[in-house]
Amino acid sequence: FCIDDRECSIRRYIEDNDLNCETFGTPGFFGVEFYFKPEHGKFYSKLCPAPVTPKYLIKEIDTKKTRKKDIHFDDQTHSLLRGWIISQTLGFWSAIKLFFHIFRPTMSPATAHSFNHMDKFSKLTIDNTNPNDIENGLQIGFTVDEMANRVEALLKSIGLIQNFAPIVYVVGHGSSSVNNPHYAGYDCGACSGRPGSVNSRVICYMANKKEVRGILSQRGITIPDTTQFLGGLHDTSRDDIQFFDVENLSEINQQKHKINEVVFEKALDLNAKERS
């Protein structure tokens, strides 16, 4: 988990509900520094500590869902004539929606939802097999050696270099809020105020890669073939959790994951009660 103080309580409850598990803390970008570009996005998001200048780019491709839009935030509202017409029509509907939202809040496209930062069914350009694969001066993806260096640094920093569990979860954190100008302060500071979902998924992909494990073995870190790394994201405002690439787990580990999900749910409920 990230070393953020909001993750300390959830870690305690997970360990209380499963005496066979052990949790670790580390900065929530998990040692992989890069810019992230969502599919159909126009801008890069920096997913590492603010003082770091990444040289890498991770792009989201093959998304399975379209991002919802709210007509109230259409750029047509900025013009003089159309803006006036929209304010006289949709403005009244907005007031009605606001009234009902007081009694029955609902999610909307205007919500800064941590789970929408990345489509969990999309693919990421993590592998770099061509040194000339560059966009705006940024290398797209990481080479195998670069992956091994980052996985080694992460594991050594938390002291996890032996006795690996069948499933090693790497859980980032984020938050969901509406109409909050300080929403970035509720996400991961180590990810420059963004959720840590992409980082957790990227480091797990690296740690599961056969070639990376071969290099790590030569450096004294032997990860069993039965061990798999699984990324996740903890929404700290909703105390909800989402896991990525579960379908890549072996059949045995999928059964173990189902048992572990129950532990996570119990811990999330207890964590929400404590924080309230």
N, C-alpha and C positions, 0 to 999 in steps of 0.2 A: 504493500500500500504506500501511498504518498505519506510523507512525514507531516502533512498538514494536521493540525490539532483536531479537525473534525473527523479524521480517520482513526484517531486513537481509541475512541469509545467503541466504534464498530469492531475494531480488532479485539478489544477485551471481550465483547460478547461472543464473537466467533470462537475464541479460544475457550470461553466458558462452556459453550455448547458442543464443542468437539475437543476433548482432551488430547486427541492424537494429532491435532494440527498446531502449527506454529506460524506466527505472522512476523513480518519484517517491515521496516520503514525505510524509505529512500525518497529523494526528490522525485516528484510525480511525472517528470518527463522521461524517467527511466534510462537516462544516459544516451538517448537517441535525439540528436538535435537536427531539426529540419524545418523547412517551410511546408505548409500543407495547402493544396489547392483542391477544393471540392469540385466535382464534376459540374459543369455549367456555371461555376463561380468565376468572378472577374478578378479577384484579389487573392494574394497569398496570406495565410495565417502563420505567424511565427509560433512554433510549438516547442519552446525551450526557454530557459531563463533569459531575462531581458538583456543582460550584458553580453550574451553569446551571439555571435553572428554566424548563422548556419551556412554551409556551402552545399546543402543538399535539398532536394525537392521531392516530396511524396505527393503523387496525384491520385485522386479518386476516379475510378473508371467503372463502367458497367453498373451504374446504380439501378436499383430495382423499383424505386419510387420517385415520384415527382414532388418537388417542394411546393407546399401550398402557399398561396399569396392572398393578401388581404387587399381588397379593392380600395380601402381607405388610404392605403399607403402607395397607391399608384402615382407615377410621376405626373400624370395628367392633372392631379390636384394642385400642382404648382402654378399652372397658368391662370391668367386673370379671369377669363370667361368661364372656362370649364371648372376651375376651382370654385367660382361663385355658385355655379349650377350644382356641383356635387355637394357643397356645404349646405345648400338649401334642400337637398333631397336625402342623401345618405346621412347628413348630419342629424336629422331627426331620428333616423333608424339607429344611429349610434347611441343616442340618448336612451332609447328604449332598451337596447342591448345592455348598456351600462347599468340600468335599473335592475334588470333581471340577473345580471352577473353578481350583484351584491348578495342575492339570495341563493344563486346556484352558479358558482364560478365554473367556467369551462375553458379548455385549452383553445387557443386560436393561433393563426400564423404570426401574430404579434408577440407570442410568447417566446422568450429566449430559452429554448428547451435543450438541455444538455445532450439528449439522445439524438437530436437532429443535427448535431455537429458533423456526424458522419453516418452514412447509410450502412448499417451493420451487414447488409448483404452485398455491398459493393466490393470491388477489388482495389488493391493499392499497388502502386508501382514501387515496390520495395527493392526488387532485384535490379542491379545495374551490371549488364554484361558488356556494355560498349562505352568506353571512356568518352566518346564523342556525343553521348546521349545527354545533351545539355539544353537547358531552357533559361534564358535570361541570366546566363552566367552561373546557373545552379546545376549540379549534377543530379540527374533523376535517379533516385534509388542509391543503394549502397553496394559495394563489392563484397565478396565473401570475407575477405580479410578485414574490411571495415566493420562488418557485422560481428565477426569473432571478437574484435577488440572491444566493442561496446558490450557484448554479452559478458565477456570476461570481467570487465570493469564493474558491471552491475553486480554480478554474483560475488565477486571478491569484496565489494564495498559493504555487503550485508552479511558476509561470512557463510554464504550458502555455496559450498564447494564440494560437498559430499552428502550422503544420506538423503538423496532426492526423493520426494514423495511422488506417487503416480501422477498427480496433477499439481502443478505449481501455478497458482493464480497470480496474475499481475493486474491489479485493479487501480485504475485511475479514478479521478473524481471530477464532478462538475456540479452545476446547479441550474435550476429553472426559475425564472421570474418574469414578471410582466411590468412594463413601463417603469423600469428601474435603471436610472442612468449609471448606477454603480454596479451593474450586474457582473462585470468582469471581476470584481473583488470577491465574488462568490464562487468563481471557478478556480482553476489551479494556478497558483502563482508561479510555479516552476514551468508552466506552459504559457507564460505571458498572458495570464488571464483568460485562457481557453480551457475547455474540458480536456482531460488526459486520455480520451478514448483512442485516438489515432496512435498515440505513443505506446499505449499498452498493447495494441494489436500488432504494431510494428516490431517491438522487442520480442514478442512471443513468436512471431514468424521467424525471426532471426534465430532464436534459441531452439526452435524445432527443426531448423534446416540441417540436413545430414552433413553437409560439407563444413558447416560452422562447428558442429559437434566434433568432427574429426580434428579440426585445428585445436579446439579446446582440450581434447584428450591428450594431444601432444604437449599441452601446457599444464597438464596435471589435473584438469577438471573433467572427470568422466561422468557424463550424464547417461543413465541407462536408457535403452531403446524403449522401455515401457513408460518412461516419464514424458509427459507432454505439458507444454506451457499453454495456458488459456487466458486470454485477455478479457477484461471487463471494465465497466464504468459504474461508479456509485454516485447517484444523484443525491447530494447531501440535503437539498431542501425538501425532497419528496421521500427520502429514505427508500429509494428503489434501486434496483441493480439490473444491469444488462450485460450479457456475455456475448463474445464474438467467436465466430468460426467453431462453434460447438460440433458441427457436422464433421470436422476433421479429427475428432477424438476417436480412439479405438473403441470397439464395442464394450470392452471391459471398463474403460475410463468413462464412457458415456453413462454406464450404470452408476459408477462412483460419483459422477457429477450430479446425477439426479438426487442422490443422498445428500451431497454437499449443498445443493440448492435449498434443501429444507433447513439446513443449518444457517445459511445466509438469511433466509426469510425470518427465522426466529431472531437472529441477531439484529436485523433491520427493525423489527417491531420493538424490541427492547431498547434499541438505540433511539428510536423516535420518541418513546415514552420518557427516557431520561432527558432528552433535549427539550421536551415540552415542559 
